[in-house]
Amino acid sequence: MCGISSIFGMQRRQYGRHRILAMLQALRHRGPDAGCCQPFFASDGDAYRIGDRFDVETDIKFTGSADVWMGHRRLSVLDLSKAGLQPMQRGPLFITFNGEIFNYIELREQLVSQGVTFSTNTDTEVLLAAYEVLGVDCLNHLNGMYGFVIFNALNGDIFAARDPFGIKPLFYSYSSSALLFASEIKAFFSSGLVQPVWDTQNTFAYLSCAMSVAPLGETFFEHVYQIPAGHFLRANSKTGEFQLSRYYDSGAVEPIHDVQRALEEGRELVRSSCKMRLRSDREIGVCLSSGIDSMNVAVALLEQGVLPQCYSIDAANAAELNEMPHIHEFCKEMGTKTHTLSLPDEIAPEAIVRWLLHNDEPVLFWGAFNQYLLYQKIREKNVIVTMSGHGGDELFCGYQRYYPAVVRNLLQDRRWGTLLGWGGRHLYHLFHDREAIARDWVTYTSAESWMQQYAAEHALMPYRRNVCEAIGHVQACIGASNWQDQQQKSLFQYELQYLLRDADRNSMAHGLEERVPLLDTRLHRFSRSLPIHILCHKGYLKGLARHLFPHIPVSSRLNLKKRGLYTDISRQIQSLKEYMLPLLKKSRILEQLIDVRRLPENLPGIVWWRMLNLAILEWGHSPAIRQAVWQDRIDNDALLELMRSKQQQGLATQSPAEVLVMRVDNAGLSYIGREGLMDLHNAVIDLEERAVSGIFLECGCALGGSSIVLARAKTKNRSLFLFDVFSMIPPPGSEDGKKALDRFNVIRSGKSVGLNGEEYYGYTQDLIGRVRASFKEFDCPPDENNVSFVQGLYEDTLDINQPVAFAHIDCDWYESVKVCLTAIVPHLVVGGILIIDDYHYYDGCRKAVDEYFATQQYRFRFNTLSRLHVERVL
């Protein structure tokens, strides 16, 4: 179990060592035992030159840039020697791998019989050899939980895959210049190559309808995706080709209609799966609750002569929710014992905040905090690997919404005696929970019904959007008219997916591996073969699972009402609000979705919880907090100080670049907005990082705001030339559209109003003097920062006679843009960047750009961010 990160520069784009190191540091909790990294360098042919793998803690073998970086944080579980370090090489193939291949012994024997040799005892090498021999088909031979990336240094091929159920995460982000992989989203933001921009549609669905899982393959952030469960991704770093495909499907199954056969096969499959998951060179524990699933896992281990060390948490604050009497009865009957861990009387707000930050994405309900604490306590006892009963409810129909399907099936089959006996056994529960059972069935039948349950919240909330906008998201996860479709959505699109996400983040936050024996593809195919009356044998939810091991006490197998892992931290909402309410009121994402100033005080606690989730995560993903938590690894006391600090909740949560951009924008020095200014900053940082040689140019600096951002981002010895008339803008021509002409007529009339309601800059008598003064106000004196001002018309002043690395063209009209392109582009170096400000705004600018590049013999890559970016690649 580990954390992986990779950066693949597309089409010979290089990235600095510090980016992959920051990604790995953000994942240090996933792999505290070791961290390694390896660079690769593109050559003129197809093959990459392979750099040395180095220890990220101690070695500095290479400090520059590379076309490809593969990195790995290791939690040692199988083969604890250095032979298990990654990235691991086998010929031209390299792998970074998070997870376990449980059938690696059997798979290794098959490969050896085909003449394959091995140099380690790791499952990682078996996986790499299987891909070497079988290609994509190797995925159909794996029994495990995994997210891995394989790179072929001979030809630049990239192959990444995720296990059939999505037990282990694998995220990716791609653009025309890079493809990134990571085990957690925070690693992307730490790289500086991906910005934490919320996906407002998915976020609104969470806020308004409690959808805590994004639609298949998506996340809650723009430009960040996940490989869905049972899918693989293929790409090539030379060509930029990219393809995502599904590989796992349970396929056609032979129906099983005999109960006794189902019990025997199910029992043996659970035993086999548990036995295979005992393979470990570290101690294994079992997370034991009063639920039948974890008890089945524990009994399956006991039957194989393994006395499991069980761990349970007494988290209930009400007698009816106390699981411990049932757990103790089970342990006494089975001849084992459990280590009971109790929650503290008071839970510190900073502990809850750190838990949320580990998750990266919003959490549905506070009950999962229980699990986070349980794993923390287990890790403190030096247990590295645990097993749990996750997946049982989804595989074996454990939710109340399946009751109507059970009744319908009994009626259809006219099994009156079974129906009467079932009704008698469950009469109290069915009557007491009749409304909840009916509501659950209706709620999960359609997206509209799901949304209706939040109608009372919708009436209170001052949303800026129509709640109907969330229906597409809800439909992707919820809605099925029969129990089979509900079961599949539950497995692959909703409940199981957020439960597995919680389990992975909660366990790996403490460097602990959780194994899930019930999520074995053999058990999935088995459950698909069973009709509802066998899955719910004798009318019980999970009836088959309840009868697999009959020596489990009847009180636990049959008489205990289903309950979730429970922690009531609702009483902490008020203290969280006290710390984080100022942050909530400043939240950009919340301000986009709701009118924060009109929030009523009588909102339910769970609504506050969702809003606090978003505000805390937005705060946590800001550069200063991200640096403190994931790079500097501050403790909870220091985190509390950050939460208390109004300064940290304001400007200090932003990077120096963001603060500069905000100051420039607030001062009314630029028309291109904060996003456009950040694009300029990031483009310059990228060029400096790649050491692309050449001068920087800006054509059209107006009030100098964008010029200041460029000057502050570049190195001091790099020349920046600012071209402008520094007076009234020249008129548009015949090639410019009506919008340009109308705009100029307003300017010429003397009625144009400037930024922040001030005088329009074109009317300023000494504009160049004003711009120079602004440079000094922003601690960037032009003379000390190699900034030169060139005043006049472009056709008179643009006489370029040296290489150009960067140019920002912000001159609006057709003729001006054409003159700038003609003068600059022939001198643009390979890897150099143009940013065309008005391409998507003025028709004349677009026409000039399209006409010019249609005739060019050089090769360019076009990418639209806030503005059009043009990079010369050949």
N, C-alpha and C positions, 0 to 999 in steps of 0.2 A: 504494500500500500504506500502510495507516494503522492508527490505533486509534480506535475510536468509543465514545462513551458517551452515553446519553440517560436522562432521568428524566421520566416522564409521570405527573403527579399525577392520580389518578382522581377524578372527580366533584368538581372544584374544590379538590383538596388541594394545597397549596403546599409547596415545599421550598427551602431556602436555597442561595445561590450557592456556599457553601463545599463543599457535597456534590458538585456536578458538577466543581468544580475539583480536589477530591481524587481523583475518579475519573480525570480526565485526567492528573493528575500520575503516577498509578500506571501509566499507559500511555505515558509520555513516551518510552520506548525504542522504541516502535513508530512514533512519528512525531516525530523530533527536529527537523524543519525548521520547523514552525509548530504553533500550538495556538489554536483559536478556539472560541467558545461563543456561544449565542444563547438568550435567554429568550422565553417566550410567556405571555400572561396571559388567563385565562378572562374572558369578559364575560357579560352577561345573555342575549345571544343565542347562536347556534351558533358564531359566529366567535371566534377568539382575536386579541387585540391582539399585534402582533409587535414585540418589543424589538429593539434594535440588536445586531448581531453584534460581538463584541469580541475582541481579542487577549488570551489568558489570561496572557501574560507581562508585558504593559505597561499595558493599559487597565483602568480601573475605571469602566465606564460605568453599572453597576448593581450594587448591593451587597446588595439585599434578597432576597426570596423570589419565586418564580414558579411557575406551574402546570405548565409544561413547560420542560425544559432539553435542548438538543441540543448536544453537544460533539464535537470532532474534533482528533486529533493527526495531523499530516501528514508523510508521507514523500514528497517530490516526485519523481515518476517521469515523468509525462506532463504537458506544459504547466507548466513550472516557475514561471510567473508567478503573481502574486497572484490572477489570475482563477480559479485552481484551489482557492482557499481554501474550506473548508466550515465550518459548514453552508452549502450552496448553495441559492439560491432560484430558483424558476421559477413566477411567479404565486403562488398560495397554497400551493404545494408546497415543502417543504424536505427536504433529504437529507443524511445522514451516511453515508459509503460507504467501506468497506475492501476493496481489491482492484483488479482491472483488468477492463475489458470489452475483450477483444482484437479483436472485430469491430466496434468503435465507428465506424470509418470507413465500412464498408458500411452499417451501421445508420443512421448519420447521413445518408448519401445517400438512403436509402429515405424517411426522415422529411422531408428537404428536398423530395423529389418530391411529398410530400403537403402542402406549404405551410408546414412548420415552419421557423422561423428560430432561429439560435443566436447567442450573444454571446461564447462562449469556444471554445477548441479542445480541451476536456477530454472524456474519456469519461464523467465524472460527469454533465455536462449532457446528454449523449446518453442516458444511462440514465434521468435524470429526465424528459426529453422523451418517451422511449419509454413510460414509465409513464403520463404525461399523456395520450398518444394511445391506447395499447393496454390500459391497465389491467394486470390480473394476467397477461394473455397476453404481456406484454413479456418474461416470463421464458423463454418458448419461443423467443425471438429472440436470446437472449444467448449468446455464446461467451466464457466467462471464468471467473474465480475471484472470489467476492464474498460479502460479508455486508453488508447495507445496511438502513437504516431511513428510511422516507419519512413525513413528517407533513403532513397537510392542515390548514392553519390555518383554513380556512373551516368545517370541521365536526368537527374532532378525530379524524379517521380516521388510523389508524397502519397502515403496511404494512411488513413486514420479511421478508427472504428470504435464503437461503443457497444457494450454487452446488450443482450436481447431485452433486458428489463430496464436498463438505465440505472443500475445500482451505483455505478461509478460515473462521475461527471466528465464531460469533455466539451469545452467551449471553443469557439473559433471566431475570429474576426478577419475580414478580408477587404482589400481594396485593390486598385490597379497596381499598387506598389508593394503590398505585403500581405502575407497570410500568416496569422498568428494562432497558436493553440495554447490552452491553459486549463488546469484543473479547476480553477476558480476565477470568477470575473475580475476580482480585485487585481489580479496579475496584469490584465490588459491596461487598466488605468495606471498602474504603477510604471508601466513601460513608457508612458507619455505618448504612445502612438495611437491610443484610443481614448476619447474623452467620455466622461460619464454623462451622457445625454439620455434622459429618460424617454422611453417610448410612451408617449402620452396616451395612446389608445389602450395599450395593455395596462398601464398604470391606472387609468380611469376605470377599467373593468375591475381591478382590484379594489379601488376605493369605493366604488358604487355597488359592486355585486360580489365582493369577497373572492374574486378569482385569483388565487395565489399561484397559479401556474399559467405561464404564457402559452399560446397555441404552439402546436408541434414545431420544434426547431427554433422557436423564438425565445427571447428573454424580455426583461423589463427595460432593456437599454437598446438604443439604436446602435447599429453596426456591431452588435454582439449577439452571437447565435450559439446554439448548442446542437451537436450531432444528436438527433433523436435516438431513443432506445432502438436497438436492432438495426442501425444504419451504419454505412461507411462512407467516407469521403475520399475522392481521388483528385489529385491536382498535379501540376507540374510547374516547378519554380522557374523553368526556362521560358515556357510558352504562356504561362498564366492560365492554362486550361483548368477547369474546375467542375466537379460533378459529385452530387450527393445521391446515394442510392440506398434502398432498403434491402437487407439480406435475410432478416429473420421473419419467418412465418410458421406458425405451428403446423400448417398444412392440414390435409385431410386426416381425420382420425377415425379409427374403428369404434363405434359406440359400444359402451359397456352397459348392459342392462341387469346384470346379476350383482346383487349387493355384496355377497360374500366374496366374489372375485374382486370387486372394487376395493373392499376392505383389505384384502391380502396384498393386492398390487400397490395400493396407496401406502400401506405400512412399510412394505419393502423399499419403496422409492424414498420415503422419508429417511429410513435407516441408511440407505445407500448415499443419499445426498449429505447427511450429517457426517458419515464416515469419511467421505472424500474431503469434507471441509475441516477435518481434524489435522490435515497436513500443515504443519507449522513448526518452526524452530523456536517459537516463543510460546509462553503460557497462554491458554485459551480459557475464557470464562463464558458464562451464559447470562444474558439479561433475562431475568425471570419475573414475570408478572403473574396475576391470577388468571390470565387468558389461556385458552387451550393451545394456542399456537406455540408459545414459548415452552409450555409444559410438554408438548409433543416432542419438541427438539431436545429437551432435557432427558426425557425417557428414552428416546432413540439413542442417545449417547450412553445412558446407563446400561441399556441392553447390549452394548458392544464393549462392556467392561470399563467404560470411562466414567469416573466419578467427577462430574463437572463442578467447578467452583461457581456457584450462582450468586448473582448480585441483584438486589431488589431495592426499590426506593419507597419509603413510606412518605408519600407526598400528600395524602388526603388531609383536609382540614374539617372533614365531617365523617361521622361514624359510618354512614351508608356507603361512603366511597373508600373505606379502608380495605385494602387488599390483603394486608399482612396475615390475618387469621387463615385465609385460604392458602396463601403461600406456605405458611408454616405447616399446615395440615398436609399439603402435598409433599413437602420435604421430609416430614416424619414418615409418611407412608412409603416414600421411595428410598429412604435411607441416605439421604443427602442433607445438606444444609445450605442456607443462603446467608450472605453477608447483607445485613440491612443497613441502608444508608438513609439518614433522615435529613429533611430540608432544614435549613436554619429558620429560626422564628422570624427574622427580618432578612429580606433580600435587598442588597444594596442596588440602587438605581444604576450605578456604573457597571455592575455585573450584567444587568439586563441589556444595557447599551452595548457592551462588548459582545454579548451573544448575538444581538441583531447585526452588528457589524460583520461578524463571521459569516453570516448568511448571504450577504451581498444583495439579495433580493428580498422583498417584503415577506414576512411570515404571516400565515393565516391566523394562528391562534396562539395564545401564550402558553398553552399546555406543553408545547415542545421544549420549553425551558427546563422542565423536569428531566428530560432525556439528556440535555446538555450537562446538567449537574451530575447525573448518574455516571456519565462517561468520565467526567472530571474525577469523581471519587474512585472509579475503577482504575484509572490511569495512575492515581496516587498510590495504589497498591501494587504498582509495577506489572499490571496485566496489560498486555499490548493488543490482544486479539479477543474479540467476543463474538458470540452468536446470538441471534434474536429470532423472533417469530414473524418478522415483517413479511407481508405478502399473503398470509393465511386468509384474511378477510376477503381479499380480492380474488384469490384462486378458488376458495371454497364457499363463497356466498355468505359472508358474515354480517352484512348490513341489513338493517330493519326493512329497507325498501324491497327486499326479496320475499317478504312474507306474502304479499298478494300473489306472487308467482307460485309459491308453494300451495296456497289454497286453490288457485286456478287449476294447477296440475292435478291435485287430488280430486277436484270436482270433475275434470275432464276424464280421468281414469275411473270414476265412480268408485273410489275406494272409501266408502262411507265409514267403515269401522276405523280405518286409519285416521280419517278426518275428525271423527268424534273423539278418539283417544288423544289426538294432537291438540284439539281444542280444549279438552279437559286439562291436559298438562300445562297448557300455556294460557289458561283463561284469565288468571289475574294479570299477567303481563300484557296480554292482548287488550284487555279492557283498560288497564291503567294507562297504557301508552298508545291507545287507539288513534288519537289525533296525530301523534308524532309519526306513527307507522304510515298512516294515510298521507300525511304531508310529505314524508320522505319519498314515497312512491310517486306522487304527483310531481314533486319538485324535480326529480331526476328524469321525468318523462320528456320534458321539453325545456328549451332555454327560457321561454316566456314564463313558465311556472317557476323556474329558478329565480328569475328576476323579481317575480311578484312577492316573494318572501321578504324582499327588502323595501317594499313599498312604503312602509312607515318611516324608514330612514330617509328615503328619497324625498318624502314630504317635508322633512326637517332641514335637509342639507341645501345650502345655497350654491348648487352646482353651476358652473359656467357652461356646461354641456348638457345635451339631452341624454338622459340615461339610456335611451334606445340605441345610442351609438355603441353601447357595450354588447349588444346582442350577438354580433358576429363572433366575438371572443368567447362568449358563453356557449354558443352553439358548437364551437370547436371542441369543447371539453365536456359538455353536459347535453343530455337529451337522447333517449333511446326508448322505444316502445316495447321492447322485450328484454328479458333478463340476460340473454346471451350478449346482446349489444351493450347493455349496461356494464356487464362484467368486463368486456374488452376495453371500453372507455375508462373504466375504473382502473384497469391495469396500466394502460399505455398513455392515457391522456389527462387523467385528473388525480384521484386520491393517491394511488401508489406513487405517482411521480413526485408529489410534494412531500409525501412521507419519506421517500428515499432521499430526496434533497435534504430534508431535515436531518435524517440519520447520518448522512455523509458529513455535512458541515458540523453537526454536533459532536460526532466522534472524532473527526480529523482535527477539530479545533484543539484537541488534547493529544494528538499524535496516537490515536487508537483506531485499529481496524475492526470494522463490524462485518461479519459474514452472515449471509441470509440463506440458510439451507432450503427454505420453502420456495425460493425463487430459483428453481432449477428447471431448465427447459423440458426435462422429462416429466416433471410434475405439472407443468403448464399443459403439455399435450394430454396428460392423463386427465386433468380437470376438464379439458375441452371434450373429452369422450363421454362425460357423465351427464345424464339428464338431471333436472332440478330435484326430482324426488330422491335421487341417490345423494347428490351433494347436500341436500337438506334431509338426510336420513331420519326417519321417525318424526319429521316435522320440525326438527331443530335447525336454526341457522348454523351453518357449518356442521351439520349433523354427521356427515361422514368423518370429518376431522375429529369430532368428539368421540367417535367409536373406534378410532384406529388403535388406541392403546387402552384397553378396558380396565387395566389396573390403576389408572389415574383415579383418584377419589371421585365418587359420583357427584359430590357437592361442587367440585370444580368442573367436571366434564359436562354436567347436564343442568344443574340447578342454579348456576351463577349467571346473573344478568351481565351482558356485555357492557364493558366500560372502557374508556380510553385511558391512556397514561395521563394522570391528572395532576396539574399544579394550578392552584388558584393564586395568580399574582395580580389579579384584578385590583387588589387593594394598593398595588404599587403604581397604578395608573396616575393617581393624584400626585404622587411625589415625582414621577417622570414628567408630568405636565409642568410642575413647578420649575424643574430644571430646563425643560426643553420648549416651553411655550414661546419664549422669545424667538427660538430657532424656528418653530412651526410658523410663526407669523411672518418670518422672513423667507420661508421656503419658496423657491421659484416654481417647483413642480406643483405644489399645492395651490399657489396663486394662479397657475394656469388652469387648474381644474375646478377650484371653488373660490368664492369670495370669502376669504379668511376673516375679514372684518365683520362679517354678518353671521359668524358661527354662533348658534344658540348654546347656552350653557347646559341645557338638559339633554344633550346628546348621550346615547348609550355608551358605556365604557368601551365596547368593542369597536365603535366608530372612532373614538379617540385613539384606540390602539392602532387602527389602520393608518390614521393620519400621522401619529407619532412614528410609526414604522418608516413612512416615506421621508419625514423630516429628518429623522436620525440617520437614515441611510444616505440622504443627500449631503448632510453634514459630514458623515464618515467618508464619503467618496471625494470630498474636497481635498486639494493637494496637501494642505498643512496637516489636517487630521490623518489623512492616509499615510503621510510620512511618519507621523508620530506613532501611529498604531502598528503599522505593518513593516516599516523600515527600521525605526528606532525601537520598536517593541516595548513601549512604555507599559508600566504596571497599572493596576486599577486605581491606585491613589492619584497617579498623574492624569489618568483619564478623567477622574472626577474633577480635578482642577480645570481641565479643558472644558468640561461641561458647565462648570460654574462661571468660567471666564466669559464675560460679555465680549471682550475683545476677540477671543477665539471664535465666538459665535458670529463675529462680524468679519472685518477685513482679513484677520489672520487665518481664516479658513480658506482663503484663496491663495493661489500661488503669486509670486511677485509679478509675473506677466499679467495675470488676471487683474491684480490691483492696478497696474499701470494702465491697462486697457480701460478699466472702469473709470479711472481718474481722467483719462483723455476724453472718454465719452461724456462724462459728467461736465467737463469743462467746455463742451461744445466745440471741440477741435476737429471732428471728423464726421463725415456723412455716411460712412460705410458700416457703422454699428459695431457692437462688441464682437459679434461672431466673425465679421469680416476682418477686424483688427487682430483677433486671435489667429485667424488663418494666415495673415501676414507674418505674425510672430513665429508660428509653427513652421512655416515654409523656410524662414531664415535660419531657425535653429537646425532644421533638417540639413540645409546646405552646409552650414558650419560643421555639423557633425560628420558629414560625408566628405568634408574638406574639398568641396567643389571650388575650383579657383575661378577668379574673375571679379569684376566690379559689380556693384549693385546700383540700380537706377530706379527712380520713380518719375513718371511723367504725369504731372498733375497732382500737386501736393496740397493745394487749397490752403487751409489753415494750419497744415503741418502736423495734424494728429497722427496720421498713418506714418509720416516721415519719422516722427519721434519713436513710434513703436519699432520701426525698422532699425533705427540707429541704436536703440537700446538692446535689440536682440542680436545684432551682429558683433563680431569682434572689433576692437577699436582700430586695428590696423587695416581693416577692409574699407575701401573707398565707397562712399555712397554719394551719388550725384542726383540732385533734385532739380528737375526741369519744370518750369512753369512760366507763364507770362506775369504772374504775380500782380494781376489787375483784372479788368473786366474780361470775361471769357469771350473768345472770338465767336462769331455767329455760325450756326449750322449751315450745311450746304444742301444741294438738291437731292443728295442721296439719303439724307436724314428724314425721318418720318415726322408725322404731325406732333407726336409727343415732344420731340426735341424742339421743334419750332415754337410750340406753345410755351414751353419752359423758357426759351430764350426771350420771347416777347415779354414775359413777366419780369425777367431780369432787366431787360432793356428799359422797361417802363419805370424803373426805380422803385417798384413796389414789392420786390422780393424780400422776404423776411429770413434772417439767418437762424442758425441753431440757437436753441434756448431763448428765442424771441429777440435776439440781438440783431445788430445790423448785418446785412448780407455781406460776406467777406469780399465780394467783387467790388463793392463800393468803397472799400478801405483805401485811404490815400497811400499809406506806406505798408502794404501787405507783407513784403519781404522782411521789413523790420519787425513786424508783429510776429511773424513765424520764428525769426531768430530769438526774439524775447521768450517765446513759448518753449523753445529748446532749453534755454537757460533755466526757466521755471521748473522744468522737469529734470534738472540736474544732468543735462546732456548738452554742454556747450559745443556748438558745431565744430569749432577749430580743434578742440581736444578729442573729438570723435571722428575725425576724418570725413566730415560732411561738407559738401560743396553745393552752393546754390548757383544755378544757371538760368538767367532770366531772358525771356524772349520767346518768339514763336518756334515751334518744334522744327519747322523746315529750315530755320536759320541757325539753330543751336545744336541739334542732334548730329554731331559729327563724331561717331564712335570709331575708335581706332585700337581698341584693346578687348580682350575676352570679357564676356558678360555672363555672370552666374545667376543674376536675378534681375527682373524688371517688373515693376508694378505700373500698369498702364491704366490710368484713370482720367481719360480726356474726352469722354462722352461721344463726340461726333465722328462721323465716318472718315472725313479727311484727316483729322488729327490722329485717329487710331491707325489709319493706313500709313501715314508718315512714320509713326513710331515703330510699327512692325517692320517696315522696309529698312529702317535705320538700325534696328536692334537685333532682329532675329538672325541675320547672317553671322553675327558675332556671339550668339548664344552657344555656350559650350555644352557638350554632352553631359546630361544630368542637371543642366541649368533649368530654371523655372521662370515662366511668365505668369502673372496673374492679371487677367483682363477684368476690370471692375464692372463695366456696363454691358457685358455681352448679353445678359438676360434681361436688360432693362431698355436699352435704346436700340431701335432697329438698325440705325446707321452703323453703330459699333459692331453689331452681329454680322452685318453684311461685309464690313471691312475685314473682319477676322476670317469669315468663311471664304471670301474671295482670295485672300492672301495665302492661306494654308492649302487651298486646293491646288496651288501651283508649286508647292515646295517639294524639293527632292529629298530633304532630310526627313527623318522619321520622328514623329511626335506622339506623346501620350496625352490624351485630354481627360480631365477629371473635374467634375463639378462638385465643389464644396459650397461655401457661401457665395463664391465667385468661380469663374472658369479658370482652372489651372492648366497650363500647358507645359509639359516637360519634354525636352529634347532627349531622345533615347538612342539616336544613331546619326 
